[in-house]
Amino acid sequence: MTDYIQAAKEQFGKLLEEQLKRVEIMKQQGNFINYKELSKIVIGVCGGDGIGPAITSQAQRVLEYLLADDIKSGKIQFKVIDGLTIERRAAEDAAIPPAVLEELKECHVILKGPTTTPRKGDPWPNVESANVAMRKELDLFANVRPVRIPEQGIDWTFYRENTEGAYAVGSKGFHVTEDLGVDFTVVTSQGTERIIRAAFDFAKTNGKTRVTAVTKANIIKTTDGKFLDMFREIAKEYPDITADDWYIDIMTAKLVDEKRRKDFQVLVLPNLYGDILTDEAAEFQGGVGTAGSANIGKRYAMFEAIHGSAPRMVDEGRDIYADPCSVIRAGAMLLAHIGYTAESEKLYKALDICTITEKKLVITGRNTGATSAEFADYLMSTIEKL
């Protein structure tokens, strides 16, 4: 028994050393980027794989329409970045080819189409997910997902911590004996502060009046307790915003409570709870494939469609009929993030009109429906009327 415990201590010690090194790196980080202070904001556009280039190009068209004046003045610059394709990644045996990564780092924010992650049986080498690699390389610690259903009074934005919690060392748990397995939850002051502060800053910038923390601090007292304590401290710096907290079990119930769910606006959560709750929330607007998603750090931010690359549509010549709504919604998130709140709201309203209330064009994924370009035209004509 002593040998088992000693081996476990050694493994746990290595894990702690890794996490303490990560803490020191986070301590050296500066503040969040202030887009208002920049003379120029560079927006990178990565088409990715499959239908990605087709739908991302339409999202770029819509953003360029909304930002036309600032593009003309030089305040906004779009930078198209090719090369984040499975063919090039496979050829270079890299999750992100080095030259592509350098281009990404020249941008402030990135609009990204879906990328292919090889699975068993695919004709590609087992390169790491481009998404995972981008989060690591650019330190994108906040996963942000909005869910908006105006007719139900739902307007939620979830700030899910991306790098800590139960997922931080999810592959590094160990079996002490054949009867005992142990995993770990990791929380740091630095990681917790930056996700909570990002949620409050978003609320302040976008006119939100309530931020809600979701934990299980009554049971998981050390790590969830630390998250909740820091939430309460940071909330004091935002006196104009109501701050409250709920436990994850009751929160999953309250999202389906028609009377209470309308009250929630911005929610901030540790990694595991955020994973669960955002999938539940997405079902209200049609499932996880209907929403845009953001991964945000202090220096960089990436906005993307969260569905796959649909290579079959390309093989069948149907990529021009792919639905661009998810990546356009990601574009609306990008606008809000860099401070273009009015333009973001216009885009959201136009999307609601075009996909719910008016719905003059329907996208079917085939020639029985509109092309993505036709839908983008419809969307821009709708914005013009707002």
C-alpha positions in Angstrom: 0.0 0.0 0.0 2.9 2.4 0.8 4.3 2.0 -2.7 0.9 2.9 -4.3 0.6 6.0 -2.2 4.2 7.1 -2.9 3.7 6.7 -6.7 0.5 8.7 -6.4 2.3 11.5 -4.5 5.0 11.7 -7.2 2.4 11.9 -10.0 0.4 14.5 -8.0 3.6 16.5 -7.4 4.4 16.7 -11.1 0.8 17.9 -11.8 1.2 20.6 -9.2 4.5 21.7 -10.6 2.9 22.1 -14.1 0.0 24.2 -12.7 2.3 26.4 -10.6 4.3 27.2 -13.7 1.1 28.1 -15.5 0.2 30.5 -12.6 3.5 32.3 -13.0 2.9 32.8 -16.7 -0.5 34.2 -16.0 0.9 36.6 -13.4 3.1 38.2 -16.2 0.1 38.9 -18.4 -1.1 42.5 -18.9 -4.6 43.9 -19.0 -7.3 43.2 -21.5 -6.8 45.0 -24.8 -8.7 48.3 -25.1 -10.0 48.5 -28.7 -11.0 52.1 -28.3 -7.3 53.0 -27.8 -6.2 51.3 -31.1 -5.6 53.3 -34.2 -6.5 50.3 -36.3 -8.3 47.0 -35.5 -7.3 44.1 -37.7 -9.9 41.4 -38.3 -8.5 38.1 -39.6 -10.7 35.8 -41.6 -9.9 32.1 -41.8 -12.2 30.1 -44.1 -11.1 26.7 -42.8 -12.3 23.5 -44.4 -15.3 22.2 -46.3 -18.1 24.7 -46.4 -16.1 27.1 -44.2 -14.8 29.3 -47.0 -18.2 29.6 -48.6 -20.1 30.7 -45.4 -17.2 32.7 -43.9 -16.9 34.9 -47.0 -20.6 35.8 -46.7 -20.1 36.7 -43.1 -17.2 38.9 -44.1 -19.4 40.6 -46.7 -22.0 41.4 -44.0 -19.4 42.8 -41.6 -17.8 44.9 -44.3 -21.2 46.3 -45.0 -21.8 47.3 -41.4 -18.3 48.6 -40.9 -18.0 50.4 -44.3 -17.2 53.8 -42.9 -14.5 52.7 -40.6 -12.9 50.5 -43.2 -12.8 53.5 -45.5 -11.2 55.6 -42.8 -8.6 52.9 -42.0 -9.9 52.2 -38.5 -10.8 48.6 -39.5 -8.8 46.3 -41.7 -9.8 42.8 -42.9 -7.0 40.3 -43.4 -7.9 37.1 -45.2 -5.7 34.2 -43.9 -5.4 31.1 -46.1 -3.8 27.9 -45.1 -5.8 26.8 -42.1 -7.0 23.8 -44.2 -6.7 20.1 -43.4 -4.6 19.6 -46.5 -1.9 22.1 -45.5 -2.0 21.1 -41.8 -1.6 17.4 -42.8 1.3 18.3 -45.2 3.1 20.2 -42.5 2.0 17.8 -39.7 0.9 20.8 -37.6 -2.3 21.7 -35.9 -1.7 25.3 -37.2 1.1 25.8 -39.8 3.8 28.1 -38.3 3.4 30.7 -41.1 -0.4 30.7 -40.5 0.1 31.2 -36.8 2.3 34.2 -37.4 -0.4 35.7 -39.6 -3.0 35.1 -36.9 -0.9 36.9 -34.3 -0.9 40.0 -36.5 -4.7 40.3 -36.0 -6.7 41.5 -33.0 -9.7 39.4 -33.6 -10.4 36.4 -35.9 -13.5 35.2 -37.7 -13.0 31.5 -38.3 -14.9 28.9 -40.3 -15.1 25.2 -39.3 -11.9 23.1 -39.4 -11.6 19.4 -39.8 -10.1 17.3 -36.9 -9.0 13.9 -38.2 -10.8 10.8 -36.8 -9.9 7.2 -37.0 -10.4 6.0 -40.6 -9.9 9.5 -42.1 -7.2 9.8 -44.8 -5.3 12.4 -42.7 -2.5 12.1 -40.1 -3.7 12.5 -36.5 -3.0 16.3 -36.2 -4.3 18.1 -33.2 -7.5 20.1 -33.4 -6.9 23.5 -34.9 -9.4 25.0 -32.4 -7.6 23.4 -29.4 -4.2 24.6 -30.7 -5.5 28.1 -31.3 -6.8 28.4 -27.7 -3.4 27.3 -26.4 -1.3 29.4 -28.7 -3.4 32.6 -28.3 -4.4 31.9 -24.6 -8.1 32.1 -25.4 -9.4 31.3 -21.9 -13.1 32.4 -22.2 -15.6 30.5 -24.3 -18.5 32.8 -24.9 -21.9 31.6 -26.3 -25.0 33.7 -26.7 -28.5 32.3 -26.9 -31.2 34.8 -28.2 -34.9 34.0 -28.7 -36.7 37.3 -28.6 -40.2 35.9 -28.8 -39.5 34.0 -25.6 -37.7 36.9 -23.9 -34.4 34.9 -23.9 -31.2 36.9 -24.3 -28.4 35.0 -22.5 -24.6 35.3 -22.8 -22.6 32.5 -21.2 -18.9 33.1 -20.2 -17.4 29.6 -19.7 -13.9 29.3 -18.3 -11.9 27.5 -21.0 -8.6 26.4 -19.3 -9.2 25.3 -15.7 -11.8 23.4 -13.7 -12.4 19.7 -14.3 -10.9 19.9 -17.8 -7.5 21.5 -17.0 -5.9 18.1 -16.2 -8.6 15.9 -17.4 -6.2 13.5 -19.1 -3.8 13.4 -16.1 -5.9 11.7 -13.4 -4.6 8.3 -12.3 -5.5 5.0 -10.8 -3.9 4.7 -7.4 -4.8 1.0 -7.3 -7.1 -1.1 -9.5 -9.9 -0.1 -7.1 -9.2 3.6 -6.7 -9.1 6.2 -9.5 -8.6 10.0 -8.9 -9.2 13.0 -11.1 -8.7 16.7 -10.2 -10.3 20.1 -10.5 -8.0 23.0 -10.7 -8.8 26.7 -10.0 -6.3 29.6 -9.8 -6.8 33.1 -8.7 -5.5 34.5 -12.0 -7.6 32.2 -14.2 -10.8 32.9 -12.1 -10.3 36.6 -12.0 -9.8 37.0 -15.7 -13.0 35.1 -16.7 -15.2 36.9 -14.2 -13.8 40.3 -15.1 -14.4 39.5 -18.8 -18.0 38.7 -18.0 -18.6 42.0 -16.1 -16.8 44.1 -18.7 -18.9 42.6 -21.4 -22.1 43.4 -19.4 -20.9 47.0 -18.8 -19.9 47.5 -22.4 -23.2 46.1 -23.8 -25.7 47.6 -21.4 -26.5 44.4 -19.5 -27.7 44.9 -15.9 -27.2 41.4 -14.4 -24.3 38.9 -14.1 -24.9 35.5 -12.5 -22.3 33.1 -11.2 -23.0 29.3 -11.4 -21.1 27.0 -9.1 -21.6 24.1 -6.7 -19.8 25.9 -3.9 -22.0 24.5 -1.2 -20.5 21.0 -1.9 -17.2 21.7 -3.7 -16.0 24.2 -1.2 -12.4 24.8 -2.1 -12.4 25.3 -5.9 -16.0 26.3 -6.5 -15.8 28.3 -3.3 -12.8 30.2 -4.6 -14.6 31.0 -7.8 -17.6 32.3 -5.9 -15.6 34.3 -3.4 -13.7 36.1 -6.3 -17.0 36.7 -8.1 -18.4 38.5 -5.1 -15.3 40.6 -4.7 -15.1 41.6 -8.4 -18.8 42.4 -8.4 -18.2 45.2 -5.9 -16.3 47.1 -8.7 -19.4 47.2 -10.8 -22.0 48.8 -8.6 -24.4 49.4 -11.5 -24.7 45.7 -12.3 -26.7 43.3 -10.2 -24.6 40.2 -9.2 -26.2 37.0 -8.0 -25.2 33.3 -7.8 -26.9 30.0 -8.3 -25.9 26.4 -7.9 -25.6 24.4 -11.2 -28.3 21.8 -10.3 -31.0 24.4 -9.7 -29.8 26.6 -12.6 -30.4 23.8 -15.1 -34.0 23.8 -13.8 -34.4 27.5 -13.9 -33.5 27.7 -17.6 -36.7 25.8 -18.4 -38.7 27.9 -15.9 -40.7 30.2 -18.3 -41.1 32.8 -15.6 -37.6 33.0 -14.2 -35.4 32.3 -17.2 -36.2 35.7 -18.8 -34.4 37.4 -15.9 -30.9 36.0 -16.7 -28.5 38.0 -18.9 -24.8 37.2 -18.5 -23.8 34.0 -16.8 -20.2 33.1 -15.8 -19.2 29.5 -15.0 -16.3 27.1 -14.4 -15.5 24.8 -17.3 -17.6 21.7 -16.7 -20.8 23.6 -15.7 -20.4 25.9 -18.7 -20.1 22.9 -21.0 -23.3 21.4 -19.7 -25.4 24.5 -19.4 -24.5 26.0 -22.8 -25.6 22.8 -24.6 -28.9 22.9 -22.7 -29.4 26.5 -23.5 -28.6 26.0 -27.2 -31.5 23.6 -27.5 -33.9 26.5 -27.0 -32.9 28.0 -30.3 -32.6 24.8 -32.3 -29.5 23.0 -31.0 -25.8 23.5 -30.8 -25.4 23.9 -34.5 -27.4 27.1 -34.6 -25.2 29.3 -32.4 -22.0 31.2 -32.9 -19.2 30.9 -30.4 -16.3 33.0 -29.2 -12.9 32.2 -27.6 -11.5 35.2 -25.9 -8.2 36.1 -24.3 -6.6 39.3 -23.0 -4.8 40.0 -26.3 -6.6 37.9 -29.0 -10.2 36.7 -29.6 -11.6 34.2 -32.1 -15.2 33.9 -33.2 -16.5 30.8 -35.0 -19.3 28.6 -36.2 -19.5 25.6 -33.9 -20.8 23.1 -36.4 -18.6 20.9 -38.6 -17.1 21.4 -42.0 -19.6 19.3 -43.9 -17.2 17.9 -46.6 -20.0 16.0 -48.3 -21.7 19.2 -49.3 -18.5 20.3 -51.0 -18.1 16.9 -52.7 -21.7 17.2 -54.0 -21.2 20.8 -55.2 -23.7 22.1 -52.6 -21.3 24.4 -50.6 -22.9 27.5 -52.1 -26.2 26.5 -50.5 -24.7 26.1 -47.0 -26.4 28.1 -44.2 -24.1 31.0 -43.1 -26.2 32.0 -40.0 -23.9 30.5 -37.4 -20.8 32.2 -38.6 -22.8 35.4 -39.2 -23.9 35.2 -35.5 -20.3 34.8 -34.6 -19.7 38.0 -36.5 -22.3 39.8 -34.4 -20.4 38.6 -31.3 -17.2 40.0 -32.8 -18.8 43.4 -33.4 -20.0 43.5 -29.8 -16.6 42.5 -28.5 -14.7 45.3 -30.3 -17.2 47.9 -29.1 -19.5 48.1 -32.1 -22.6 47.5 -30.0 -25.1 49.3 -32.3 -24.0 47.4 -35.4 -24.1 44.1 -33.4 -27.7 44.8 -32.3 -28.7 45.6 -35.9 -27.2 42.4 -37.1 -29.0 40.3 -34.4 -32.3 42.0 -35.2 -31.9 41.4 -38.9 -31.1 37.8 -38.3 -34.2 37.4 -36.2 -36.3 38.9 -39.0 -34.7 36.9 -41.7 -34.8 33.5 -39.9 -37.9 33.8 -37.7 -40.5 36.5 -38.2 -40.3 37.4 -42.0 -38.3 34.6 -43.4 -38.6 35.4 -47.1 -35.8 33.1 -48.0 -35.2 29.6 -46.8 -31.9 27.8 -46.8 -32.2 24.0 -47.3 -28.6 23.1 -48.1 -29.7 22.2 -51.6 -30.8 24.0 -54.8 -34.4 23.9 -53.4 -33.4 26.8 -51.2 -31.4 30.1 -51.3 -27.7 30.2 -51.6 -25.6 31.7 -48.8 -24.8 34.7 -51.0 -28.6 35.3 -51.6 -29.2 35.0 -47.9 -26.4 37.6 -47.1 -28.0 39.9 -49.7 -31.4 39.5 -48.0 -29.8 40.1 -44.6 -28.0 43.3 -45.7 -31.2 44.7 -47.3 -33.0 44.0 -44.1 -30.3 45.9 -42.1 -30.8 48.8 -44.5 -34.4 49.1 -43.4 -33.7 49.1 -39.6 
